[in-house]
Amino acid sequence: MLRQLARLTRPVPAAGPAAVAVAVYADGNDEAVPARESGFEGVACVDDAARLLTVLCRVWARAPLRPIEAWARGLMEFVLWMQEPDGRWVNFVYDWGGSRNDEGPTSAVGENFWHGRALSGLTRAWLTFGDARAETAIRRGLEYVSAAGAPSDVRALHLEVGLRLIVDAGRTDLEPAAKRWADEIAACHEGDVLMNNPDERGTPHLWAHVQEGVLADAGAILDDPDLIDAARRSARALLEPAVSAGFGRVSTTPYDVASTAFGLDRLAAVTREPGWAGLAAEARAWFDGRNPAGMPVYDRRIGRVADGIDEGRVSGNSGAEANVEAASALLDDAVTSAPLVEDLLPHR
C-alpha cells in the first residue's frame, strides 16, 4: 500500500521545495490518470494528500523513519498551501505545476469532505511533529466549520478532529461544539441506521460512513452513553449485515471496507463487548479474498491495492484512495512496509 502510494507521489514545487502530493488515480500499468468524473478535476487533491498524511503520522508513531517523516512533511506543505485566507480549502490542482481548480464542484471551498480531511490530517501532523503553522491552519479551519452546517458524514470528520484535540491537546473549549455535532449525527437516522445526510433514502452507502465509530468515541469522551447506544444499534443494523455478506453489493471499494472496520474497531475499544473485534477482522479479510470475487484485492507481493470490486470483478486500477484507506485499515501491514518506500519516493 505505501509502496503504491510512493509510486504515485509527485513534487508540487509551487507549494514549496519539499511539497508533494499523490496522484488521484492510476491505471493497470500504474500510470497516473487525472480525475474526470465531474469534468477535468485535476491530477492530485487535498482529500487524498490529507488522508495519506494521517496514515503516515500513524505509521511514524510506530516506525519513526526519516523517509516517512519527510514524506509526511511534504504532504503537510501541500495541504497548508491549499488553504484559503478564510480558512477553507481548495481541493484539486489541475497539474503538477500547482494550478488550482478553484471552481469545480469537487474542488471549490465549502462544507465538504476535503475541508474535514484537511483538518484531520493537519491535526495529526501538528500533534506528531509540532509545526505551529499546522496549529494556525487548524484554528482557522475550525472557525469556519463551527459556524457552518454539514451533512452527517462530513460532520463526523469535524467531530473526530474535535475529539482528538480535546483528548490530545487539552482543547476543552471544543466540548460544547463536539456535543452539538455528536447530537446532530445521532439525530440523522432511519430506524436504527445512521444516515449520511437527511436526504438519503434506503440503505446508506458505506463509503466515508464512519458515524458509528466516531459516535462511540464521542460517547466515551463526552460521557454520554446514549451516543454509544446509537452507534451500537446502527452497527448491528448496517455494518454487521454488510460484513456477514462479504460486502456483496454490486460495487465495493476499499473505503467502504475501511470505514466499516473503523466503526467496528471503535465499538470494540469503547464497549469491550465480545463480537465487535471479530467482525472487524472479518471485514478486513475482504482485502485477502473474503469477497464476491473470491480473489485478493491487496497484492501483498508488490504492495498494491485495487480500486475495488465491480460486479464480481477486481479492478485493474490502483489509485490513491484505495491504497490510503487500505493502509488505514491494515496499519500493521503499512508499518511493516515502511522501510521499503525510500527508493520509490521523489526528493530522496
Secondary structure, 3 states (H helix, E strand, C coil): CHHHHHHCEEECHHHCCCCEEEECEECCCCCEECECCCCCCECEEHHHHHHHHHHHHHHHHHCCCHHHHHHHHHHHHHHHHCECCCCCECCEECCCCCCECCCCCCCCCCCCHHHHHHHHHHHHHHHHHCCHHHHHHHHHHHHHHHHCCCCHHHHHHHHHHHHHHHHHHCCHHHHHHHHHHHHHHHHCEECCEECCCCCCCCCCCCCCCCHHHHHHHHHHHCCCHHHHHHHHHHHHHHHHHHHHCCCCCCEECHHHHHHHHHHHHHHHHHHCCCCHHHHHHHHHHHHHCCCCCCCCCEECCCCEECCCEECCEECCCCCHHHHHHHHHHCHHHHHHHHHHCHHHCCCC
